[in-house]
Amino acid sequence: MDALQDEVESLEAILMDDVRIKRTPSGEVEQIETTVLPLTGEEEEQQYVCVTLQVQPTPGYPEESPTFKLLRPRGLDDARLEAIRSACNAKIKESVGFPVVFDLIEVVREHLTGSNLPSGQCVVCLYGFADGDEFTRTECFHYLHSYCLARHLNALRRNYQEEFDKLPAWLQKTADPFQALCPVCREHIGDETDSLKCAMPPSELLNAPDFKVTEELRQMQQRMSELYLQQKSRGAIIDVNAEGSAVISIETEEDIRRRRGREEADAAKKLEGPAKEDAIKPTTSTTFAPVVQETQRIMPEPTNNNYHHNRRHYRGGRRHHHHQHGHHHRVERDREQNASAATAVGSSSASNTGNGKQAKAQSASSGLAR
């Protein structure tokens, strides 16, 4: 383990911040990791490929061979990664008993320097990188044709402008500015649209044959059509027009329990049948009458027509408040009734007197005649 500690100190002195050491709680070295780049002098912009080397020393290192991994490759296809992996395994076998971590880093760097050109396909046009093609490396070490990257950035800006125009004026003031994104990992990259305008299309794209519908393509379209109809019959195809006005509602666990409780209560009411509903109807009709009676007992609000509610009455030298208006009206009605009764009695007595005088006159006249 002393040899490992010495090797780690040497790596930290040479690579400094480019090497990352992971230790156990007891302080033993558990993992060594570094990102390897090709040698291009001081022209860092010409470093088109990279890969992360991760080494795990074994307990018996260096007498026992360590294990390693190649992580996060950029600009390397499977064939190049396999070539680097084979060279590392060969170096480990010939270095048993000696520190080998720094040698592994040098082996990986040599392979990257000898093939400092991106391999694989452009993720936009799906064509490879041929001699003479203009390509661009993003900050996240992904490679695209310069022509394809310009098209990607233009499409991003157009989509951003369309969404921005849909926002109300008060939201446009606080909207985030346009930010270019890598088409591979969606990381933020520099907006180089102006510098990429004059980029030429890749050679394979220019020399690509014209599209023709072959018999193989027709058969594949037929299979896709059958699969589409099968998925649609099972409800697995989303109708954009039908779902456009739908509102997505997110329910919490409490909302789900309440909704299920209401559904169970409604189902129980339906199972009880109409007989219980008929039995409930008389109760509802009888309980409705007292409510009506209570509402009938509510007195109307005072208005200008009900002048006696808000006035004071003066009669017979005494002041009557508005809460005594019932007694006042009853006294008036009693006096009117007594006056009418007296009038009726007077008229009846007068008529009776007149009749008596007429009877006396008749008796006197009959006596004279005799």
Sequence and secondary structure as in RCSB ss.txt:
>XXXX:A:sequence
MDALQDEVESLEAILMDDVRIKRTPSGEVEQIETTVLPLTGEEEEQQYVCVTLQVQPTPGYPEESPTFKLLRPRG
LDDARLEAIRSACNAKIKESVGFPVVFDLIEVVREHLTGSNLPSGQCVVCLYGFADGDEFTRTECFHYLHSYCLA
RHLNALRRNYQEEFDKLPAWLQKTADPFQALCPVCREHIGDETDSLKCAMPPSELLNAPDFKVTEELRQMQQRMS
ELYLQQKSRGAIIDVNAEGSAVISIETEEDIRRRRGREEADAAKKLEGPAKEDAIKPTTSTTFAPVVQETQRIMP
EPTNNNYHHNRRHYRGGRRHHHHQHGHHHRVERDREQNASAATAVGSSSASNTGNGKQAKAQSASSGLAR
>XXXX:A:secstr
 HHHHHHHHHHHHHHGGGEEEEE TTS EEEEEEEE    TT GGG   EEEEEEE  TTTTTS  EEEEEEEES
  HHHHHHHHHHHHHHHHHTTTS  HHHHHHHHHHHHHHT S  SB TTT  B  TT  EEE TTS EEEHHHHH
HHHHHHHHHHHHHHHHS HHHHTT      B TTT  B    HHHHTT    HHHHT       HHHHHHHHHHH
HHHHHHHHTT S  HHHHTT       HHHHHHHHHHHHHHHHHHHH HHHHHHHHHHHHHTHHHHHHHHHTS  
   SS GGGS  EEETTEEE GGGHHHHHHHHHHHHHHHHHHHHHHHHHHHHHHHHHHHHHHHHHHHHH 
